Amino acid sequence: MKKLLPLLAAAGLAFSFAARAADAPAAGASAPSKAPTAQQSKMKTCNAEAGDRKGDERKAFMKQCLSASKPATQQDKMKSCNADAKTKKLQGDERKAFMKECLSNKPA
């Protein structure tokens, strides 16, 4: 009985390692593809826009394209327009008209 218990424990351990090895992907198999990150998407877009550019011209374009900041949000526009209205000391209907114009036409 004393020899049976360690033998069963060793067998159980061996089976658990075998099961784990069977669940692991093969060494040559690739992992399932994940969704591209924002940076990877940006790189793909910039690469397509670079087109046939070569050498230093391509490097400069890619650097500029990848470092370009994201477009301003509506909240950023609102802050900017508010600051402009305050600088111009607009009030009442003048301020409303200015804000409407500023928020609708100001480029993002």
Biopython code that builds the backbone (N, CA, C, O; Angstrom):
import numpy as np
from Bio.PDB.StructureBuilder import StructureBuilder

atoms = [
    (1, "MET", "N", (0.815, -1.185, 0.000)),
    (1, "MET", "CA", (0.000, 0.000, 0.000)),
    (1, "MET", "C", (0.866, 1.259, 0.000)),
    (1, "MET", "O", (0.526, 2.250, -0.646)),
    (2, "LYS", "N", (2.006, 1.216, 0.739)),
    (2, "LYS", "CA", (2.883, 2.375, 0.800)),
    (2, "LYS", "C", (3.506, 2.664, -0.564)),
    (2, "LYS", "O", (3.791, 3.824, -0.862)),
    (3, "LYS", "N", (3.723, 1.669, -1.386)),
    (3, "LYS", "CA", (4.308, 1.870, -2.704)),
    (3, "LYS", "C", (3.253, 2.293, -3.722)),
    (3, "LYS", "O", (3.584, 2.945, -4.712)),
    (4, "LEU", "N", (2.010, 1.940, -3.499)),
    (4, "LEU", "CA", (0.941, 2.235, -4.438)),
    (4, "LEU", "C", (0.614, 3.731, -4.470)),
    (4, "LEU", "O", (0.399, 4.287, -5.547)),
    (5, "LEU", "N", (0.574, 4.379, -3.329)),
    (5, "LEU", "CA", (0.233, 5.796, -3.250)),
    (5, "LEU", "C", (1.241, 6.679, -3.997)),
    (5, "LEU", "O", (0.808, 7.521, -4.784)),
    (6, "PRO", "N", (2.549, 6.539, -3.802)),
    (6, "PRO", "CA", (3.488, 7.352, -4.587)),
    (6, "PRO", "C", (3.431, 7.033, -6.085)),
    (6, "PRO", "O", (3.631, 7.916, -6.919)),
    (7, "LEU", "N", (3.157, 5.777, -6.419)),
    (7, "LEU", "CA", (3.050, 5.393, -7.823)),
    (7, "LEU", "C", (1.852, 6.082, -8.475)),
    (7, "LEU", "O", (1.952, 6.570, -9.601)),
    (8, "LEU", "N", (0.721, 6.122, -7.770)),
    (8, "LEU", "CA", (-0.468, 6.804, -8.293)),
    (8, "LEU", "C", (-0.222, 8.311, -8.421)),
    (8, "LEU", "O", (-0.660, 8.927, -9.392)),
    (9, "ALA", "N", (0.460, 8.895, -7.468)),
    (9, "ALA", "CA", (0.765, 10.322, -7.519)),
    (9, "ALA", "C", (1.666, 10.640, -8.710)),
    (9, "ALA", "O", (1.458, 11.638, -9.399)),
    (10, "ALA", "N", (2.664, 9.793, -8.952)),
    (10, "ALA", "CA", (3.569, 10.002, -10.082)),
    (10, "ALA", "C", (2.824, 9.850, -11.402)),
    (10, "ALA", "O", (3.071, 10.606, -12.341)),
    (11, "ALA", "N", (1.922, 8.891, -11.483)),
    (11, "ALA", "CA", (1.151, 8.675, -12.706)),
    (11, "ALA", "C", (0.230, 9.877, -12.964)),
    (11, "ALA", "O", (0.101, 10.342, -14.096)),
    (12, "GLY", "N", (-0.389, 10.355, -11.920)),
    (12, "GLY", "CA", (-1.269, 11.520, -12.065)),
    (12, "GLY", "C", (-0.494, 12.740, -12.534)),
    (12, "GLY", "O", (-0.960, 13.495, -13.387)),
    (13, "LEU", "N", (0.675, 12.923, -11.977)),
    (13, "LEU", "CA", (1.523, 14.045, -12.374)),
    (13, "LEU", "C", (1.955, 13.912, -13.838)),
    (13, "LEU", "O", (1.959, 14.900, -14.571)),
    (14, "ALA", "N", (2.307, 12.734, -14.254)),
    (14, "ALA", "CA", (2.722, 12.493, -15.632)),
    (14, "ALA", "C", (1.575, 12.758, -16.597)),
    (14, "ALA", "O", (1.775, 13.347, -17.659)),
    (15, "PHE", "N", (0.373, 12.322, -16.228)),
    (15, "PHE", "CA", (-0.787, 12.564, -17.091)),
    (15, "PHE", "C", (-1.122, 14.052, -17.181)),
    (15, "PHE", "O", (-1.527, 14.535, -18.238)),
    (16, "SER", "N", (-0.956, 14.767, -16.092)),
    (16, "SER", "CA", (-1.269, 16.202, -16.136)),
    (16, "SER", "C", (-0.274, 16.945, -17.031)),
    (16, "SER", "O", (-0.659, 17.880, -17.733)),
    (17, "PHE", "N", (0.992, 16.542, -17.014)),
    (17, "PHE", "CA", (1.973, 17.158, -17.910)),
    (17, "PHE", "C", (1.664, 16.820, -19.369)),
    (17, "PHE", "O", (1.799, 17.669, -20.251)),
    (18, "ALA", "N", (1.252, 15.583, -19.615)),
    (18, "ALA", "CA", (0.928, 15.165, -20.978)),
    (18, "ALA", "C", (-0.291, 15.939, -21.492)),
    (18, "ALA", "O", (-0.312, 16.358, -22.649)),
    (19, "ALA", "N", (-1.279, 16.126, -20.663)),
    (19, "ALA", "CA", (-2.478, 16.872, -21.064)),
    (19, "ALA", "C", (-2.137, 18.328, -21.336)),
    (19, "ALA", "O", (-2.644, 18.922, -22.288)),
    (20, "ARG", "N", (-1.291, 18.896, -20.512)),
    (20, "ARG", "CA", (-0.889, 20.297, -20.693)),
    (20, "ARG", "C", (-0.109, 20.463, -22.000)),
    (20, "ARG", "O", (-0.308, 21.443, -22.717)),
    (21, "ALA", "N", (0.756, 19.532, -22.305)),
    (21, "ALA", "CA", (1.542, 19.599, -23.527)),
    (21, "ALA", "C", (0.647, 19.461, -24.756)),
    (21, "ALA", "O", (0.908, 20.087, -25.783)),
    (22, "ALA", "N", (-0.396, 18.656, -24.663)),
    (22, "ALA", "CA", (-1.311, 18.476, -25.791)),
    (22, "ALA", "C", (-2.128, 19.747, -26.032)),
    (22, "ALA", "O", (-2.478, 20.039, -27.175)),
    (23, "ASP", "N", (-2.439, 20.505, -24.982)),
    (23, "ASP", "CA", (-3.213, 21.734, -25.119)),
    (23, "ASP", "C", (-2.389, 22.884, -25.664)),
    (23, "ASP", "O", (-2.943, 23.800, -26.271)),
    (24, "ALA", "N", (-1.077, 22.860, -25.462)),
    (24, "ALA", "CA", (-0.207, 23.952, -25.913)),
    (24, "ALA", "C", (-0.122, 23.928, -27.434)),
    (24, "ALA", "O", (-0.103, 22.848, -28.026)),
    (25, "PRO", "N", (-0.068, 25.110, -28.093)),
    (25, "PRO", "CA", (0.050, 25.131, -29.551)),
    (25, "PRO", "C", (1.405, 24.596, -29.995)),
    (25, "PRO", "O", (2.387, 24.664, -29.256)),
    (26, "ALA", "N", (1.442, 24.070, -31.194)),
    (26, "ALA", "CA", (2.689, 23.542, -31.733)),
    (26, "ALA", "C", (3.689, 24.675, -31.898)),
    (26, "ALA", "O", (3.301, 25.836, -32.026)),
    (27, "ALA", "N", (4.956, 24.346, -31.895)),
    (27, "ALA", "CA", (5.998, 25.368, -31.956)),
    (27, "ALA", "C", (5.915, 26.179, -33.245)),
    (27, "ALA", "O", (6.195, 27.377, -33.223)),
    (28, "GLY", "N", (5.544, 25.571, -34.356)),
    (28, "GLY", "CA", (5.486, 26.268, -35.629)),
    (28, "GLY", "C", (4.156, 26.984, -35.858)),
    (28, "GLY", "O", (4.058, 27.806, -36.769)),
    (29, "ALA", "N", (3.143, 26.697, -35.064)),
    (29, "ALA", "CA", (1.828, 27.301, -35.276)),
    (29, "ALA", "C", (1.817, 28.737, -34.783)),
    (29, "ALA", "O", (2.435, 29.072, -33.772)),
    (30, "SER", "N", (1.112, 29.563, -35.505)),
    (30, "SER", "CA", (1.032, 30.965, -35.081)),
    (30, "SER", "C", (-0.164, 31.160, -34.168)),
    (30, "SER", "O", (-1.160, 30.442, -34.259)),
    (31, "ALA", "N", (-0.049, 32.135, -33.294)),
    (31, "ALA", "CA", (-1.131, 32.451, -32.376)),
    (31, "ALA", "C", (-2.261, 33.112, -33.168)),
    (31, "ALA", "O", (-2.019, 33.688, -34.229)),
    (32, "PRO", "N", (-3.495, 33.032, -32.659)),
    (32, "PRO", "CA", (-4.594, 33.672, -33.359)),
    (32, "PRO", "C", (-4.332, 35.173, -33.488)),
    (32, "PRO", "O", (-3.828, 35.808, -32.562)),
    (33, "SER", "N", (-4.680, 35.728, -34.645)),
    (33, "SER", "CA", (-4.388, 37.142, -34.882)),
    (33, "SER", "C", (-5.273, 38.022, -34.012)),
    (33, "SER", "O", (-6.456, 37.742, -33.819)),
    (34, "LYS", "N", (-4.681, 39.087, -33.493)),
    (34, "LYS", "CA", (-5.397, 40.034, -32.653)),
    (34, "LYS", "C", (-5.735, 41.248, -33.494)),
    (34, "LYS", "O", (-5.144, 41.464, -34.553)),
    (35, "ALA", "N", (-6.681, 42.038, -33.024)),
    (35, "ALA", "CA", (-7.016, 43.277, -33.726)),
    (35, "ALA", "C", (-5.815, 44.207, -33.674)),
    (35, "ALA", "O", (-5.123, 44.263, -32.657)),
    (36, "PRO", "N", (-5.552, 44.941, -34.760)),
    (36, "PRO", "CA", (-4.392, 45.839, -34.755)),
    (36, "PRO", "C", (-4.584, 46.987, -33.767)),
    (36, "PRO", "O", (-5.701, 47.453, -33.541)),
    (37, "THR", "N", (-3.490, 47.424, -33.194)),
    (37, "THR", "CA", (-3.540, 48.544, -32.264)),
    (37, "THR", "C", (-3.714, 49.837, -33.058)),
    (37, "THR", "O", (-3.612, 49.834, -34.284)),
    (38, "ALA", "N", (-3.973, 50.926, -32.367)),
    (38, "ALA", "CA", (-4.141, 52.214, -33.028)),
    (38, "ALA", "C", (-2.871, 52.594, -33.780)),
    (38, "ALA", "O", (-2.940, 53.103, -34.899)),
    (39, "GLN", "N", (-1.716, 52.350, -33.173)),
    (39, "GLN", "CA", (-0.440, 52.679, -33.817)),
    (39, "GLN", "C", (-0.235, 51.830, -35.064)),
    (39, "GLN", "O", (0.265, 52.326, -36.074)),
    (40, "GLN", "N", (-0.614, 50.564, -35.007)),
    (40, "GLN", "CA", (-0.464, 49.695, -36.170)),
    (40, "GLN", "C", (-1.389, 50.150, -37.301)),
    (40, "GLN", "O", (-1.004, 50.125, -38.470)),
    (41, "SER", "N", (-2.597, 50.561, -36.951)),
    (41, "SER", "CA", (-3.529, 51.065, -37.958)),
    (41, "SER", "C", (-3.001, 52.343, -38.597)),
    (41, "SER", "O", (-3.096, 52.531, -39.810)),
    (42, "LYS", "N", (-2.445, 53.216, -37.765)),
    (42, "LYS", "CA", (-1.883, 54.465, -38.266)),
    (42, "LYS", "C", (-0.703, 54.176, -39.183)),
    (42, "LYS", "O", (-0.550, 54.824, -40.218)),
    (43, "MET", "N", (0.124, 53.218, -38.818)),
    (43, "MET", "CA", (1.276, 52.838, -39.628)),
    (43, "MET", "C", (0.812, 52.312, -40.982)),
    (43, "MET", "O", (1.408, 52.636, -42.009)),
    (44, "LYS", "N", (-0.236, 51.510, -40.993)),
    (44, "LYS", "CA", (-0.755, 50.963, -42.238)),
    (44, "LYS", "C", (-1.267, 52.087, -43.139)),
    (44, "LYS", "O", (-0.995, 52.095, -44.340)),
    (45, "THR", "N", (-2.000, 53.026, -42.565)),
    (45, "THR", "CA", (-2.536, 54.147, -43.335)),
    (45, "THR", "C", (-1.414, 55.008, -43.899)),
    (45, "THR", "O", (-1.426, 55.347, -45.082)),
    (46, "CYS", "N", (-0.450, 55.361, -43.063)),
    (46, "CYS", "CA", (0.673, 56.187, -43.513)),
    (46, "CYS", "C", (1.479, 55.477, -44.586)),
    (46, "CYS", "O", (1.933, 56.103, -45.544)),
    (47, "ASN", "N", (1.656, 54.184, -44.431)),
    (47, "ASN", "CA", (2.410, 53.404, -45.398)),
    (47, "ASN", "C", (1.712, 53.433, -46.755)),
    (47, "ASN", "O", (2.366, 53.567, -47.789)),
    (48, "ALA", "N", (0.383, 53.308, -46.751)),
    (48, "ALA", "CA", (-0.365, 53.359, -48.003)),
    (48, "ALA", "C", (-0.260, 54.743, -48.640)),
    (48, "ALA", "O", (-0.135, 54.860, -49.859)),
    (49, "GLU", "N", (-0.312, 55.790, -47.819)),
    (49, "GLU", "CA", (-0.213, 57.159, -48.325)),
    (49, "GLU", "C", (1.188, 57.466, -48.859)),
    (49, "GLU", "O", (1.343, 58.295, -49.756)),
    (50, "ALA", "N", (2.188, 56.812, -48.318)),
    (50, "ALA", "CA", (3.565, 57.060, -48.757)),
    (50, "ALA", "C", (3.765, 56.631, -50.205)),
    (50, "ALA", "O", (4.585, 57.207, -50.921)),
    (51, "GLY", "N", (3.016, 55.621, -50.631)),
    (51, "GLY", "CA", (3.048, 55.202, -52.027)),
    (51, "GLY", "C", (4.429, 54.814, -52.511)),
    (51, "GLY", "O", (5.092, 53.968, -51.911)),
    (52, "ASP", "N", (4.866, 55.442, -53.610)),
    (52, "ASP", "CA", (6.124, 55.080, -54.258)),
    (52, "ASP", "C", (7.320, 55.886, -53.777)),
    (52, "ASP", "O", (8.393, 55.806, -54.375)),
    (53, "ARG", "N", (7.162, 56.646, -52.732)),
    (53, "ARG", "CA", (8.292, 57.453, -52.227)),
    (53, "ARG", "C", (9.404, 56.527, -51.758)),
    (53, "ARG", "O", (9.154, 55.438, -51.241)),
    (54, "LYS", "N", (10.605, 56.972, -51.945)),
    (54, "LYS", "CA", (11.776, 56.152, -51.596)),
    (54, "LYS", "C", (12.747, 56.925, -50.725)),
    (54, "LYS", "O", (12.742, 58.156, -50.716)),
    (55, "GLY", "N", (13.567, 56.211, -50.003)),
    (55, "GLY", "CA", (14.683, 56.776, -49.254)),
    (55, "GLY", "C", (14.315, 57.831, -48.240)),
    (55, "GLY", "O", (13.372, 57.672, -47.466)),
    (56, "ASP", "N", (15.081, 58.924, -48.255)),
    (56, "ASP", "CA", (14.905, 59.989, -47.268)),
    (56, "ASP", "C", (13.537, 60.656, -47.373)),
    (56, "ASP", "O", (12.956, 61.061, -46.366)),
    (57, "GLU", "N", (13.031, 60.767, -48.595)),
    (57, "GLU", "CA", (11.711, 61.377, -48.776)),
    (57, "GLU", "C", (10.643, 60.548, -48.052)),
    (57, "GLU", "O", (9.760, 61.101, -47.395)),
    (58, "ARG", "N", (10.731, 59.222, -48.177)),
    (58, "ARG", "CA", (9.773, 58.330, -47.513)),
    (58, "ARG", "C", (9.922, 58.409, -45.994)),
    (58, "ARG", "O", (8.929, 58.465, -45.269)),
    (59, "LYS", "N", (11.164, 58.413, -45.521)),
    (59, "LYS", "CA", (11.413, 58.502, -44.078)),
    (59, "LYS", "C", (10.815, 59.779, -43.509)),
    (59, "LYS", "O", (10.173, 59.755, -42.459)),
    (60, "ALA", "N", (11.025, 60.896, -44.204)),
    (60, "ALA", "CA", (10.506, 62.179, -43.732)),
    (60, "ALA", "C", (8.978, 62.168, -43.728)),
    (60, "ALA", "O", (8.347, 62.647, -42.786)),
    (61, "PHE", "N", (8.394, 61.619, -44.790)),
    (61, "PHE", "CA", (6.935, 61.562, -44.864)),
    (61, "PHE", "C", (6.372, 60.693, -43.739)),
    (61, "PHE", "O", (5.418, 61.088, -43.070)),
    (62, "MET", "N", (6.955, 59.518, -43.529)),
    (62, "MET", "CA", (6.461, 58.603, -42.493)),
    (62, "MET", "C", (6.593, 59.228, -41.110)),
    (62, "MET", "O", (5.699, 59.089, -40.275)),
    (63, "LYS", "N", (7.701, 59.913, -40.867)),
    (63, "LYS", "CA", (7.898, 60.564, -39.571)),
    (63, "LYS", "C", (6.810, 61.608, -39.335)),
    (63, "LYS", "O", (6.213, 61.668, -38.260)),
    (64, "GLN", "N", (6.562, 62.429, -40.357)),
    (64, "GLN", "CA", (5.541, 63.475, -40.236)),
    (64, "GLN", "C", (4.154, 62.855, -40.079)),
    (64, "GLN", "O", (3.364, 63.299, -39.246)),
    (65, "CYS", "N", (3.861, 61.841, -40.871)),
    (65, "CYS", "CA", (2.544, 61.207, -40.848)),
    (65, "CYS", "C", (2.272, 60.529, -39.504)),
    (65, "CYS", "O", (1.184, 60.670, -38.945)),
    (66, "LEU", "N", (3.244, 59.804, -38.996)),
    (66, "LEU", "CA", (3.049, 59.072, -37.742)),
    (66, "LEU", "C", (3.013, 59.987, -36.524)),
    (66, "LEU", "O", (2.424, 59.639, -35.501)),
    (67, "SER", "N", (3.641, 61.155, -36.629)),
    (67, "SER", "CA", (3.657, 62.061, -35.486)),
    (67, "SER", "C", (2.518, 63.070, -35.535)),
    (67, "SER", "O", (2.322, 63.828, -34.585)),
    (68, "ALA", "N", (1.766, 63.087, -36.629)),
    (68, "ALA", "CA", (0.656, 64.033, -36.751)),
    (68, "ALA", "C", (-0.340, 63.790, -35.624)),
    (68, "ALA", "O", (-0.716, 62.654, -35.333)),
    (69, "SER", "N", (-0.756, 64.889, -34.997)),
    (69, "SER", "CA", (-1.682, 64.756, -33.878)),
    (69, "SER", "C", (-3.081, 64.463, -34.371)),
    (69, "SER", "O", (-3.422, 64.744, -35.520)),
    (70, "LYS", "N", (-3.878, 63.902, -33.502)),
    (70, "LYS", "CA", (-5.258, 63.583, -33.857)),
    (70, "LYS", "C", (-6.054, 64.880, -34.019)),
    (70, "LYS", "O", (-5.689, 65.908, -33.449)),
    (71, "PRO", "N", (-7.125, 64.835, -34.783)),
    (71, "PRO", "CA", (-7.924, 66.045, -34.985)),
    (71, "PRO", "C", (-8.542, 66.533, -33.671)),
    (71, "PRO", "O", (-8.795, 65.752, -32.754)),
    (72, "ALA", "N", (-8.771, 67.817, -33.611)),
    (72, "ALA", "CA", (-9.327, 68.419, -32.400)),
    (72, "ALA", "C", (-10.743, 67.895, -32.153)),
    (72, "ALA", "O", (-11.510, 67.696, -33.095)),
    (73, "THR", "N", (-11.073, 67.680, -30.915)),
    (73, "THR", "CA", (-12.405, 67.214, -30.561)),
    (73, "THR", "C", (-13.340, 68.406, -30.428)),
    (73, "THR", "O", (-12.900, 69.555, -30.430)),
    (74, "GLN", "N", (-14.615, 68.128, -30.313)),
    (74, "GLN", "CA", (-15.591, 69.191, -30.138)),
    (74, "GLN", "C", (-15.300, 69.960, -28.847)),
    (74, "GLN", "O", (-15.493, 71.174, -28.781)),
    (75, "GLN", "N", (-14.842, 69.251, -27.840)),
    (75, "GLN", "CA", (-14.518, 69.905, -26.567)),
    (75, "GLN", "C", (-13.347, 70.879, -26.749)),
    (75, "GLN", "O", (-13.347, 71.967, -26.174)),
    (76, "ASP", "N", (-12.358, 70.487, -27.545)),
    (76, "ASP", "CA", (-11.227, 71.378, -27.817)),
    (76, "ASP", "C", (-11.682, 72.623, -28.568)),
    (76, "ASP", "O", (-11.225, 73.731, -28.288)),
    (77, "LYS", "N", (-12.593, 72.427, -29.534)),
    (77, "LYS", "CA", (-13.140, 73.573, -30.276)),
    (77, "LYS", "C", (-13.851, 74.526, -29.323)),
    (77, "LYS", "O", (-13.683, 75.743, -29.401)),
    (78, "MET", "N", (-14.652, 73.951, -28.416)),
    (78, "MET", "CA", (-15.428, 74.765, -27.473)),
    (78, "MET", "C", (-14.488, 75.603, -26.606)),
    (78, "MET", "O", (-14.741, 76.788, -26.387)),
    (79, "LYS", "N", (-13.420, 75.005, -26.116)),
    (79, "LYS", "CA", (-12.461, 75.744, -25.289)),
    (79, "LYS", "C", (-11.847, 76.897, -26.078)),
    (79, "LYS", "O", (-11.738, 78.018, -25.582)),
    (80, "SER", "N", (-11.452, 76.604, -27.304)),
    (80, "SER", "CA", (-10.826, 77.618, -28.135)),
    (80, "SER", "C", (-11.798, 78.760, -28.444)),
    (80, "SER", "O", (-11.440, 79.932, -28.329)),
    (81, "CYS", "N", (-13.008, 78.417, -28.829)),
    (81, "CYS", "CA", (-14.014, 79.446, -29.147)),
    (81, "CYS", "C", (-14.370, 80.272, -27.916)),
    (81, "CYS", "O", (-14.544, 81.486, -28.019)),
    (82, "ASN", "N", (-14.479, 79.633, -26.757)),
    (82, "ASN", "CA", (-14.755, 80.357, -25.513)),
    (82, "ASN", "C", (-13.639, 81.351, -25.208)),
    (82, "ASN", "O", (-13.898, 82.486, -24.807)),
    (83, "ALA", "N", (-12.404, 80.915, -25.401)),
    (83, "ALA", "CA", (-11.265, 81.790, -25.140)),
    (83, "ALA", "C", (-11.291, 82.988, -26.098)),
    (83, "ALA", "O", (-11.030, 84.120, -25.692)),
    (84, "ASP", "N", (-11.609, 82.729, -27.371)),
    (84, "ASP", "CA", (-11.689, 83.815, -28.350)),
    (84, "ASP", "C", (-12.799, 84.796, -27.990)),
    (84, "ASP", "O", (-12.612, 86.010, -28.080)),
    (85, "ALA", "N", (-13.942, 84.278, -27.588)),
    (85, "ALA", "CA", (-15.068, 85.139, -27.223)),
    (85, "ALA", "C", (-14.725, 85.981, -25.996)),
    (85, "ALA", "O", (-15.098, 87.151, -25.913)),
    (86, "LYS", "N", (-14.016, 85.381, -25.054)),
    (86, "LYS", "CA", (-13.624, 86.121, -23.849)),
    (86, "LYS", "C", (-12.626, 87.221, -24.204)),
    (86, "LYS", "O", (-12.713, 88.335, -23.687)),
    (87, "THR", "N", (-11.676, 86.903, -25.089)),
    (87, "THR", "CA", (-10.686, 87.881, -25.526)),
    (87, "THR", "C", (-11.358, 89.073, -26.207)),
    (87, "THR", "O", (-10.949, 90.219, -26.022)),
    (88, "LYS", "N", (-12.395, 88.788, -26.996)),
    (88, "LYS", "CA", (-13.121, 89.848, -27.707)),
    (88, "LYS", "C", (-14.171, 90.530, -26.831)),
    (88, "LYS", "O", (-14.842, 91.468, -27.260)),
    (89, "LYS", "N", (-14.302, 90.036, -25.582)),
    (89, "LYS", "CA", (-15.250, 90.584, -24.607)),
    (89, "LYS", "C", (-16.673, 90.622, -25.160)),
    (89, "LYS", "O", (-17.378, 91.623, -25.031)),
    (90, "LEU", "N", (-17.084, 89.509, -25.781)),
    (90, "LEU", "CA", (-18.436, 89.412, -26.346)),
    (90, "LEU", "C", (-19.414, 88.961, -25.277)),
    (90, "LEU", "O", (-19.072, 88.179, -24.390)),
    (91, "GLN", "N", (-20.645, 89.469, -25.376)),
    (91, "GLN", "CA", (-21.693, 89.103, -24.419)),
    (91, "GLN", "C", (-23.021, 88.990, -25.142)),
    (91, "GLN", "O", (-23.200, 89.543, -26.228)),
    (92, "GLY", "N", (-23.946, 88.274, -24.536)),
    (92, "GLY", "CA", (-25.313, 88.185, -25.041)),
    (92, "GLY", "C", (-25.412, 87.582, -26.430)),
    (92, "GLY", "O", (-24.780, 86.574, -26.748)),
    (93, "ASP", "N", (-26.245, 88.252, -27.260)),
    (93, "ASP", "CA", (-26.502, 87.747, -28.608)),
    (93, "ASP", "C", (-25.251, 87.746, -29.474)),
    (93, "ASP", "O", (-25.082, 86.863, -30.315)),
    (94, "GLU", "N", (-24.377, 88.718, -29.280)),
    (94, "GLU", "CA", (-23.123, 88.754, -30.040)),
    (94, "GLU", "C", (-22.291, 87.505, -29.747)),
    (94, "GLU", "O", (-21.723, 86.891, -30.650)),
    (95, "ARG", "N", (-22.235, 87.145, -28.459)),
    (95, "ARG", "CA", (-21.459, 85.964, -28.057)),
    (95, "ARG", "C", (-22.078, 84.696, -28.641)),
    (95, "ARG", "O", (-21.364, 83.828, -29.141)),
    (96, "LYS", "N", (-23.421, 84.589, -28.577)),
    (96, "LYS", "CA", (-24.104, 83.411, -29.121)),
    (96, "LYS", "C", (-23.811, 83.262, -30.611)),
    (96, "LYS", "O", (-23.489, 82.173, -31.087)),
    (97, "ALA", "N", (-23.929, 84.374, -31.339)),
    (97, "ALA", "CA", (-23.688, 84.337, -32.777)),
    (97, "ALA", "C", (-22.231, 83.964, -33.075)),
    (97, "ALA", "O", (-21.949, 83.160, -33.962)),
    (98, "PHE", "N", (-21.319, 84.568, -32.313)),
    (98, "PHE", "CA", (-19.899, 84.252, -32.510)),
    (98, "PHE", "C", (-19.626, 82.781, -32.232)),
    (98, "PHE", "O", (-18.928, 82.128, -33.007)),
    (99, "MET", "N", (-20.167, 82.247, -31.137)),
    (99, "MET", "CA", (-19.925, 80.849, -30.761)),
    (99, "MET", "C", (-20.502, 79.901, -31.813)),
    (99, "MET", "O", (-19.882, 78.895, -32.158)),
    (100, "LYS", "N", (-21.689, 80.228, -32.318)),
    (100, "LYS", "CA", (-22.308, 79.383, -33.335)),
    (100, "LYS", "C", (-21.417, 79.324, -34.576)),
    (100, "LYS", "O", (-21.142, 78.251, -35.115)),
    (101, "GLU", "N", (-20.977, 80.493, -35.009)),
    (101, "GLU", "CA", (-20.109, 80.584, -36.182)),
    (101, "GLU", "C", (-18.774, 79.865, -35.946)),
    (101, "GLU", "O", (-18.297, 79.113, -36.796)),
    (102, "CYS", "N", (-18.200, 80.109, -34.802)),
    (102, "CYS", "CA", (-16.899, 79.528, -34.466)),
    (102, "CYS", "C", (-16.965, 78.000, -34.413)),
    (102, "CYS", "O", (-16.106, 77.320, -34.975)),
    (103, "LEU", "N", (-17.970, 77.470, -33.747)),
    (103, "LEU", "CA", (-18.067, 76.015, -33.580)),
    (103, "LEU", "C", (-18.443, 75.301, -34.878)),
    (103, "LEU", "O", (-18.081, 74.139, -35.066)),
    (104, "SER", "N", (-19.156, 75.971, -35.764)),
    (104, "SER", "CA", (-19.583, 75.288, -36.983)),
    (104, "SER", "C", (-18.541, 75.354, -38.099)),
    (104, "SER", "O", (-18.465, 74.446, -38.926)),
    (105, "ASN", "N", (-17.736, 76.420, -38.129)),
    (105, "ASN", "CA", (-16.803, 76.609, -39.244)),
    (105, "ASN", "C", (-15.351, 76.360, -38.902)),
    (105, "ASN", "O", (-14.543, 76.156, -39.809)),
    (106, "LYS", "N", (-14.996, 76.368, -37.668)),
    (106, "LYS", "CA", (-13.596, 76.232, -37.301)),
    (106, "LYS", "C", (-13.102, 74.832, -37.668)),
    (106, "LYS", "O", (-13.719, 73.844, -37.272)),
    (107, "PRO", "N", (-12.014, 74.731, -38.407)),
    (107, "PRO", "CA", (-11.517, 73.404, -38.787)),
    (107, "PRO", "C", (-11.084, 72.606, -37.576)),
    (107, "PRO", "O", (-10.601, 73.153, -36.585)),
    (108, "ALA", "N", (-11.269, 71.300, -37.679)),
    (108, "ALA", "CA", (-10.926, 70.417, -36.562)),
    (108, "ALA", "C", (-9.443, 70.258, -36.438)),
    (108, "ALA", "O", (-8.970, 69.549, -35.551)),
]
sb = StructureBuilder()
sb.init_structure("model")
sb.init_model(0)
sb.init_chain("A")
sb.init_seg("    ")
for serial, (resi, resn, name, xyz) in enumerate(atoms, 1):
    if name == "N":
        sb.init_residue(resn, " ", resi, " ")
    sb.init_atom(name, np.array(xyz, "f"), 0.0, 1.0, " ", f" {name:<3s}", serial, name[0])
structure = sb.get_structure()
